[in-house]
Amino acid sequence: MNKNINQAGDRIAILQTFVRIAESGSLSAAAAQLGTSQPTISRRLQALEQMLGVKLIQRTTHTMKLTDDGERCYRHARRLIEDWQILEDEVGGGRDEPVGVPRIVVAAPGLLAGVSAIKEVDQLALLPWIALNSFYRNKVTLYNVVTGEPFAFDISPRLSTDSLYAVRKATLNGLGVAMVSSWVVKGDLEEGTLQHVLSDWRAAPLPVYLLYPYASYYPARLRKFIEMMKEVMPGLTGMRPPERRIK
């Protein structure tokens, strides 16, 4: 019984991989989107072709295109995946509630050990900083989570980058303190390789854009998330409802 369940799950994963290959246009792009390796994507594609007994993709040095069988497989795979998502939602997945992630100030313990204890927010201005220049370059603004009081200060970052992961790596190496989304450093905080500095102070929420491909069916989690965002976004600091246009 367990073997049959595993086979069913494997086949869904294989179909999802094939759909991602078809929509992204390459095995490497599909691997990046799925967070796995290109050899794994290639093995899944070969497994699907062997199961069906047909060639699904024609590849040359520079191009990749679906065969006629591949086009038919893509259409059926999309429907099967959507049906599977409907099943998951109706049986249990639809009860899942969405959760959010805050932006916090973090630092390596070694860096903090070399300075006086940080007890007040204005002390942060005296520390070396690593800047995520997509959202802040030379000035940081934090808000007290209890009172909403803002505090802004200038920084001269030791490192400025547009890569969130480069910021994390530099912070782990003790180069400076940084302001990051908490989900990025969740494991580091649990392991103690990074520390949350002044937990009563956080940055304002980042701009949010909802981008998703058209589908005849959207999972319950996505629908719940969109509904939640419509409700809560106007109430966040600095946000306001869209203006009505007079025709």
C-alpha positions in Angstrom: 0.0 0.0 0.0 2.7 2.4 1.0 4.6 1.6 -2.2 1.5 2.4 -4.3 1.1 5.7 -2.5 4.8 6.6 -3.1 4.4 5.8 -6.8 1.4 8.0 -7.1 3.3 10.9 -5.4 6.3 10.3 -7.6 4.1 10.5 -10.7 2.5 13.7 -9.6 6.0 15.2 -9.0 7.2 13.9 -12.4 4.1 15.5 -14.1 4.7 18.8 -12.2 8.3 18.7 -13.4 7.3 18.2 -17.0 4.9 21.1 -16.9 7.6 23.3 -15.4 10.0 22.3 -18.2 7.4 23.1 -20.9 6.5 26.5 -19.4 10.0 27.6 -18.5 11.5 26.5 -21.8 14.6 24.6 -20.5 15.7 22.0 -18.1 18.0 24.3 -16.3 15.3 26.9 -15.8 12.9 24.3 -14.5 15.6 23.1 -12.1 16.2 26.6 -10.7 12.4 27.1 -10.2 12.0 23.8 -8.5 15.1 24.2 -6.3 16.8 21.1 -7.6 19.5 20.0 -10.0 19.4 19.7 -13.7 20.3 16.0 -13.6 17.3 15.4 -11.4 15.0 17.2 -13.9 16.5 15.2 -16.7 15.9 11.9 -14.8 12.3 12.8 -14.2 11.8 13.7 -17.9 13.3 10.4 -18.9 11.1 8.5 -16.4 8.0 10.1 -17.9 9.0 9.3 -21.4 9.7 5.7 -20.5 6.4 5.4 -18.7 4.5 6.7 -21.7 6.7 5.1 -24.3 7.0 8.3 -26.4 9.5 11.2 -26.9 8.1 14.3 -25.3 10.8 16.9 -26.1 13.1 17.5 -29.0 16.4 19.1 -28.0 19.2 20.6 -30.0 22.3 22.5 -28.9 20.4 25.8 -28.7 16.6 25.0 -28.7 14.1 22.8 -27.1 10.5 22.2 -28.2 7.7 19.8 -27.4 6.9 17.0 -29.8 3.2 16.5 -30.8 3.0 13.8 -28.0 4.7 16.3 -25.7 2.0 18.9 -26.4 -0.7 16.4 -25.7 1.0 15.3 -22.5 1.4 18.9 -21.4 -2.3 19.6 -21.7 -3.3 16.4 -19.9 -0.6 17.0 -17.2 -1.9 20.5 -16.5 -5.5 19.1 -15.9 -4.3 16.2 -13.8 -2.2 18.5 -11.6 -5.2 20.9 -11.2 -7.5 18.0 -10.3 -4.9 16.8 -7.7 -4.8 20.3 -6.2 -8.6 20.4 -6.0 -8.5 17.0 -4.2 -5.9 18.2 -1.7 -7.8 21.4 -1.0 -11.1 19.6 -0.5 -9.8 16.8 1.6 -7.6 18.9 4.0 -5.2 21.3 2.4 -7.8 24.1 2.1 -7.8 24.4 5.9 -4.3 25.7 6.0 -4.0 29.4 7.1 -1.4 31.7 5.5 1.2 33.3 7.6 3.5 36.4 7.1 7.3 37.1 7.7 8.6 40.5 9.4 12.0 42.4 8.6 14.3 42.4 11.5 17.8 43.5 12.5 20.3 40.6 13.0 24.0 40.3 13.7 26.6 37.5 14.4 27.3 36.9 18.1 31.0 37.6 17.5 30.2 41.1 16.2 28.0 41.9 19.2 30.6 40.6 21.6 33.0 43.3 20.6 30.6 46.2 21.4 28.6 47.5 24.3 25.3 45.8 25.0 22.6 47.1 22.5 19.7 48.3 24.6 18.5 51.5 22.8 17.6 51.9 19.2 20.0 54.8 18.7 22.9 52.6 19.4 22.3 50.8 16.1 23.6 53.8 14.3 27.1 53.2 15.8 27.4 49.7 14.4 28.9 48.6 11.0 26.1 47.8 8.5 25.5 45.6 5.5 23.0 47.2 3.2 20.4 45.5 0.9 20.4 48.3 -1.6 17.2 47.3 -3.2 15.4 48.8 -0.2 17.9 50.8 1.8 21.3 52.3 1.0 22.4 55.0 3.4 19.4 55.4 5.8 17.5 52.9 7.9 14.1 53.5 9.4 12.7 51.2 12.1 9.4 51.2 13.9 8.6 50.2 17.5 6.3 47.1 17.3 4.4 48.3 20.4 4.0 52.1 19.9 4.6 52.4 16.2 7.2 55.1 16.9 9.7 55.5 14.0 13.4 56.0 14.3 15.6 56.8 11.3 19.3 57.0 11.1 22.1 57.3 8.5 24.5 54.4 7.8 27.8 54.1 5.9 27.6 50.4 4.9 30.7 48.2 4.8 29.0 46.2 2.0 26.1 47.2 -0.2 24.5 44.5 -2.4 21.1 43.7 -4.1 21.5 40.0 -3.1 19.6 39.0 0.1 21.7 35.9 0.3 24.9 37.8 0.1 23.7 40.0 2.9 23.0 36.9 5.0 26.4 35.4 4.3 28.3 38.7 5.1 26.3 39.0 8.3 27.1 35.4 9.3 30.8 36.3 8.8 30.5 39.1 11.2 31.0 41.9 8.7 28.1 44.0 10.1 24.5 44.1 11.2 21.8 43.8 8.6 18.0 44.1 8.2 16.5 41.0 6.5 13.3 39.1 6.2 13.1 36.8 9.2 12.4 33.7 7.0 15.8 34.0 5.4 17.6 33.7 8.8 15.1 31.4 10.7 17.6 28.5 10.8 20.5 30.8 11.7 18.5 32.3 14.6 17.6 28.8 15.8 21.2 27.6 15.6 22.5 30.7 17.3 24.8 31.7 14.5 22.8 35.0 14.2 21.0 37.0 16.9 17.9 39.2 16.7 19.0 42.7 17.7 16.4 44.8 19.6 13.3 42.6 18.9 11.0 45.5 19.7 12.1 47.3 16.5 11.3 46.2 13.0 11.3 47.7 9.5 8.1 48.6 7.6 6.6 46.0 5.3 8.1 45.8 1.8 6.0 46.5 -1.3 4.1 43.3 -2.4 3.3 42.2 -5.9 1.1 39.2 -6.6 2.2 37.5 -9.9 0.8 34.1 -10.9 0.1 32.4 -14.2 -3.3 32.0 -15.5 -5.0 28.7 -14.7 -8.5 27.4 -14.8 -8.2 26.4 -11.2 -6.3 28.2 -8.4 -5.4 26.3 -5.1 -7.3 27.3 -2.0 -4.0 28.5 -0.4 -3.5 31.0 -3.2 -7.1 32.1 -3.1 -7.0 32.6 0.7 -3.7 34.5 0.3 -5.1 36.9 -2.3 -8.2 37.5 -0.2 -6.1 38.1 2.9 -3.9 40.6 1.1 -6.9 42.5 -0.2 -8.1 42.9 3.3 -5.0 43.7 5.2 -2.8 45.7 2.8 -4.8 49.0 3.1 -4.3 48.9 6.8 -0.5 48.5 6.8 1.7 51.5 7.5 2.2 53.6 4.4 -0.5 51.7 2.5 -3.8 52.9 1.2 -6.6 51.5 -0.9 -6.4 52.0 -4.7 -7.9 55.2 -5.9 -11.2 55.0 -7.8 -11.1 56.3 -11.3 -14.0 58.3 -12.7 -14.9 57.3 -16.2 
